[in-house]
Amino acid sequence: MPFAISDPADPRIEPYRAVRERDLVGRQHRFVAEGEVVLRVLLRQSRFTIESLLLAEGRAESLSDALALLPPDVPVYTANRQVMDAIVGFPIHRGILAIARRPSLPPVEEILAQLPEKALVVGLIGLTNHDNVGGIFRNAAAFGADAVLLDRETCDPLYRKAIRVSVGGALVVPFTRAPSAEALLRALEAASFEVIALSPSGKEVLSQIRPSRRTALLLGAEGPGLPHGLLEKTRSVSIPMSGGFDSLNVATTSGIALHHLTHG
């Protein structure tokens, strides 16, 4: 039975207060999942522990099948739109929020050792745009990538907006961080991955590439791209474009490359 909240100051919904501000300062090993599609994905992922839900009035009934999957000790709170907006600090049109606990991230070497003999991973270097990271995770989930590896500069895939843009893909594809781009590359090479680095200046053309038994696709930020030193140590690949245009959104690029590597 959901607990009705009528006072925005109710201490039971403290984790939901001022959502945008907490997006920036962090939540002590927790994250926020927003929207019905994301919630349904989250409920199917055993590595995340859901701590509570906050729903707009009327949403609990339409989510009854999903809520049946919740452990009985997970509280579900409901509030009318005015109270819910006051709690989170802005109009929350989707009317569905969940607080879940983050698992600890394993070392890169550990996550690579757990992958099958035939595997495809994505490496993100210096990506600081949450929309792009979310879009890449969406593509990684859609094309069956086995893992995503991040350097320290790449933004958080479990940031609320990144999860939303990924349509829950950030909750599906395993990921972890490496201490640096160089450490990420060393770990991939030690695990027998052929590393393909996408760059407008790539020496080979994507359409001519055939994936190896173990393939890693590296993507850099729009603008600076991948570091020159990293490109020199990897197999650099480009996507030809017409009219001398040499720039694609990095999330779009990931979709093109992942489709080729899984269906080419």
N, C-alpha and C positions, 0 to 999 in steps of 0.2 A: 504494500500500500504506500503510494507516494506521500511525502510530507509536504504540506502546503506552507509556503513562505509568504508572509504578508508584510514583513518588515525588512527593508534592504539591509539593515544593520544586524540582522539575525546572525549570531556567531557561527551557526552551522554551515553557512555558505561563504565563509571567509575566503576560501581559495578562489572563488569566482569574482571577488571584488576587484574593480579597476583592472580589467583584463589587459587592456593595451599597455598600461604602465608596467604590469608584471611581465608582459611579453619581452620587455626591454631589460628588466633587472633580474629575471630568472625566478624559478619556482622551487628551488631546493629539490632537484631530482624528480620533478613532476612536469607534465605538459598538459595542454588543453587540446581536446579534439572537438571540432565544431561541425554540426550539420548531420543530417540523417545518414547520408552515404558513408561518411567517415566513421560515424558511430557503428554502423553495421560491420564495416571492415574491422574496426578495433575489437569488437566483440568476438571475432574469429581468430584473433592473434593471442596465442597462449603466453608469449613472452612479456606481455604488458599486463599490469595489475590495475584494474579500474577501481578508483577509490569512491567516486560518487558521480551522480548525474544531476544536472539542473535543466529542467524542461519548462517551456512555456505551457500555460494551461491549455488543455486540449490535445497536446502532443502525446501524452502517455498512452492514450487509447490506440492511436494509429501505430504506435511502436510496441504494442503488447507482445508481438511475437519475438521482437529483439530483446525486450526487457526480460522475457522468460529465460534468456541465456545468462542473465546476471546471477552471480552468487547471491544467496538470500541475505547476506550481511552487508551488501552494497546499498547505501541509501540513495533514494531517488527523490529529489526535491522538485516541486512545481511552484510557479509564480505567475501572476498575470503579467502582461507585457510591460506595463508601467513599472512594476516592481523589478522585473528582470532587467529592464534597461537601466534602472537606477543601480542595480547591483554591479553590472558589468561595465557601466560607464558610457555606453553608446547603444543605439537601436540595434538589437540583436535579432535580425529578421528571421534567421533560421530557427531560432527558439530551441536549440538543442546544444548543450555543452556537456562535456565529460572531463573529469580530472583523472589522469592516470599516472602511474609511476614509471619512470625510465629504468630500464635494466642497465647494468654497468656494461661498458663497451669492452669487448675482448681485444687483445693485441691483434694487429693485422695478420701476423704470422699464424695465429690460432684460427682466425676465420678462414684464411686461405687453406689451411690444412684440413678443414672440415668439408671443403667443396668436393664434388665428384671429379672423376678423372677428366671428363669433358666439361669445361666450365667457361662462362663468360662473365667478366666483372667490368664495372665502370669505375674509373678513377677521376675525382674532381679536384682540380688544383686552383685555388684562389677564387672560387665562385662566392661572391658576397651578396647576390641577389636572390631573395627567397622565392620569387616567382620562378626563376630559372632552375633553382635546385628542386623545387616542387615539380616542375614540368619534367625534369630529367628522371626523377623517381617514378613519375607516372609512366614514362616510356620504358624505364627499366622493368617495372612490374608487368607492363603490357607485353614486352618481348621476352620475358623470362630470364632476365639477368640474375645471376646467382648471388651477387653482392655489389654494394657500392662502397668504395673506399674514399675517404675525405682527408685532405690535408688540414692543418690547423686553421688556415685562413678561411676555408669554406664555411658558409653559415650553417646553422642548425637545421637539419631536416625535420626535427620535431617542433620547430617554431610553428605556431598556430596557422599562420598563412601558408607556410610551406606544405604542411599536411593537407590543408584545404585545396591548394592548387594541384597537389599530387593525387587528389581524389582518393586518399588513403594509401597510395602507393608507398609513401614514406613509412607506413606501418607494416608493409608486407615484405619489402626487400631488406634483407639483413644489411647492416652497415656498421662501419667503425672508422676510427681516425688513426692516421699515422702521424708521427712527430713532425714530418716534413715531406715535401715532394720527393726528395732524394731517398728517404727511408721507405716511402711507398714503392718507388721504383725498385729498390733493392729487394724488398719482400716479394714483389711480383716475379722478378727474375729468379730468385731462389726457389720459388714455387713452380718454376717451369712455364711461366706465362709468356707468350709473345705479346709485346706491348706495342699497340698502335696509337699514335698520337695524332689527333686531328688538328690541322692548322691550314689556313689559306695558303701558306708557303710550303705545304707538304710536297715531298719529292715523288710520291706515288698518288694514283687516283683511286678513290674508294671502290669504284665499280670493278677494278681489276684485282682487288684484294680477296683472297679466300681465307676464311677463318681457320686458325690452327685448333688443335685439340683443346688447348687452353689459351684464351685470348683476353687481353685487357684493353679496354678503350679509354684513353685519357682525354679529358676535356678541360680547357682553360677558360678563364673569364673573357667575356666579350671586350674587345679593345686590346688589352695587353696579350691575351692568348696565353699559351704555355711558355714557360721560360725557355730561352734559346738553348741553354745547356741541356735541358731535358729533351728537347727535340733532337739534339745531336746524338743522344744515347738511345733513341727509339726509332721505330719505323714511322716516319712522318707521312701523313696521308691527307689529301685535300678532296673537297667536293667541288668539281668544276661548276662555274656559274656563267651565265651569258652576259655579254656586254661589258666585260671587265669588272662586273660587280663581284666583290670578294667577301661579303659579310652576310652571315646567317645568324639568327638568334641561336644561342647555344643549346637551348632545349629542343628547338626544331632540328638542329644538327644531330643531336643525340638520337632523335627518332629515326632520321634517315639512316644513320650509321648502324644503329641496332637492328633495324629492319634488314639491312643488307647482310649483316653478320649472322643473323638467324635464319634468313630466307634466301640468301644469295647463292 
